[in-house]
Amino acid sequence: MKILESTPEKLVLASDGWISRTVSTFDKSADVARVERQMLFWRRPQELRLAEIDDVKVSEVKDAASGAKTHIPVIHAASGTVVPLSGGDEENAGEVADRLRDFLRLPH
């Protein structure tokens, strides 16, 4: 994931795939986290309050056919809601999770 914007009040991350794009916006002034996935002409936004987020972890997903591993930063909310971001390599996913924890002032 790339960082498109990083200020004390707002963090915007984006990930582009072959036919998909994910933009994740974390806005402290609006108290909202918005993850919008776009695949061709289909868009699926997901929103939750920043105050609800209680953890950011990295999940490992293994492709059954190839055995390739993808690491995905995942947002966990106190309500039980789980919001996966875009996957990538382990190092990048860890960096994104750390950056989000820092921005949200969550423990590492």
C-alpha positions in Angstrom: 0.0 0.0 0.0 1.1 3.5 -0.8 0.6 6.5 1.5 -1.2 9.2 -0.5 -1.6 11.6 2.5 -0.2 11.7 5.9 -1.0 14.5 8.4 -1.6 14.5 12.1 -5.4 14.5 11.3 -5.6 12.3 8.2 -4.0 9.2 6.8 -4.9 8.0 3.3 -3.5 4.7 1.9 -4.1 3.2 -1.5 -3.4 -0.1 -3.2 -3.8 -0.8 -6.9 -4.2 -4.2 -8.4 -4.6 -5.6 -11.9 -8.4 -4.8 -11.9 -8.9 -3.5 -8.4 -8.1 -0.5 -6.2 -8.5 0.0 -2.5 -8.4 3.4 -0.9 -8.4 3.6 2.9 -9.0 7.0 4.6 -8.6 7.6 8.3 -9.9 11.0 9.3 -9.6 12.1 13.0 -11.6 15.4 12.5 -14.6 13.4 11.2 -13.9 10.3 13.5 -14.2 8.0 10.5 -12.3 5.2 8.8 -13.5 4.5 5.3 -12.2 1.6 3.2 -13.4 1.7 -0.4 -12.8 -1.2 -2.7 -13.3 -0.8 -6.4 -13.3 -3.6 -8.9 -13.9 -2.5 -12.5 -17.2 -0.6 -12.1 -18.2 -2.0 -8.7 -17.5 0.0 -5.5 -17.9 -1.3 -2.0 -17.3 1.3 0.8 -17.1 0.3 4.4 -17.1 2.8 7.3 -16.6 2.8 11.0 -15.7 5.3 13.7 -12.1 5.6 14.6 -13.0 5.4 18.2 -14.3 1.8 17.6 -11.0 0.5 16.3 -9.2 -1.3 19.0 -6.4 -3.2 17.1 -4.7 -3.5 13.8 -3.1 -6.9 13.1 -1.5 -8.7 10.1 -3.1 -11.8 8.8 -1.4 -14.4 6.6 -3.4 -15.9 3.8 -2.1 -18.9 1.8 -3.2 -19.5 -1.7 -4.4 -23.1 -1.9 -3.3 -23.6 -5.6 0.2 -22.0 -5.6 1.0 -22.0 -1.9 2.0 -18.3 -2.1 1.5 -16.3 1.1 -0.1 -12.9 1.2 -0.1 -10.7 4.3 -3.0 -8.4 5.0 -3.3 -5.6 7.5 -6.7 -6.1 9.3 -8.6 -3.6 11.4 -10.4 -5.0 14.4 -13.3 -3.0 16.0 -14.6 -3.4 19.5 -17.9 -4.4 18.0 -16.3 -7.4 16.4 -16.2 -5.9 12.9 -13.1 -7.0 11.0 -12.0 -4.9 8.0 -9.2 -6.3 5.9 -7.1 -3.8 3.8 -5.2 -4.8 0.7 -2.6 -7.6 0.9 1.0 -7.6 0.0 4.3 -8.9 1.4 4.9 -9.4 5.1 7.2 -6.4 5.4 4.8 -3.9 3.8 1.8 -5.3 5.7 3.7 -4.9 8.9 4.7 -1.3 8.1 1.1 -0.4 7.2 -0.2 -2.0 10.5 2.5 -0.1 12.5 1.7 3.2 10.7 -2.0 2.8 11.5 -1.3 1.9 15.2 0.8 5.0 15.5 -1.8 7.2 13.8 -4.6 5.8 16.0 -2.4 5.8 19.1 -2.9 2.0 19.6 -0.3 -0.1 21.4 2.1 -2.2 19.2 
